Amino acid sequence: MRVFKKLEELPQFKNAIISIGTFDGVHLGHQKILARLNALAKENNGESILISFHPHPRFVIPSASKDLKLLNTLEEKIALLEFYQLDNLVLAPFSHEFSQMSALDYIKDFLVKNFQPNTIVIGYDHHFGKNRSGNISLLQEQQDVFHYKIEEISKEVLEDIDISSTKIRNALLEGEIEIANQLLGHHYELNGIVIKGEQLGRKLGFPTANLQLSVDYKLIPQIGVYAVTTLVRGKAYKGMLNIGFRPTVEGTNKTIELHIFDFEEDIYGEQIQIQLVNYIRAEQKFESIENLKEQLEKDKLSALNFLM
């Protein structure tokens, strides 16, 4: 998959089959659209293109809420779109100036000028241009002028996407990681850099890697203990993850702490990828460090059972 972050670097696409959207989560509903894009590209001897925007429009438009939490970082989304065999991803720079483009100019000077689309795959409720004044009707009106075709994404698929996105977010916030994973069609991920913590886990016989996320807009699931798989230097390991405040040792800040089973390498400063597989239990305060250690032994057995 080719990734473009500057419009001036775009090539001359061949029979471009395009769609537009954030595709946050790249979940099962999004995967239906990707499959259709790829099928149309094959039928037309062309290439599939997803046009997305960076930064997210909600982070730029003054009137929009800035408390949005996303299911993917940009890097995670790129990796997923490549996994689902998209040909091209265009991350068009989104700015206040871009948001002021009229709907007709958006079609003429953005879509047609940059992509010369063969087919635009779009939802009936998609809006674009200044004050979101453009819609599928305007795109259809301009078909003969700019020589592209429109394929409408069904209302059922769009509703499924909206419902899935909401369900995934709610499931993650409620610790229902299995439901989230089922709707995603892949495991929910946390990616970041390993930083030094207080090294209390080492004293308990459960050394942990503290994860520092690369962005602050990533949705962090419900606090608690999870069974996970972790990719370190391209190799997968089993482990367990604690998201929370460590009440037994009077912790005050939320941390993301990973214990990798049968692993003793130094990975401070390295990027790792954590895939959440199952929720084991809620975080709780124990009467003593010894009680905590006993529970961690039980958590490890639970995690291993989930990861078999």
Order of alpha helices (4+ residues) and beta strands (2+ residues): beta-beta-alpha-beta-alpha-beta-alpha-beta-alpha-alpha-beta-alpha-alpha-beta-alpha-beta-beta-beta-beta-beta-alpha
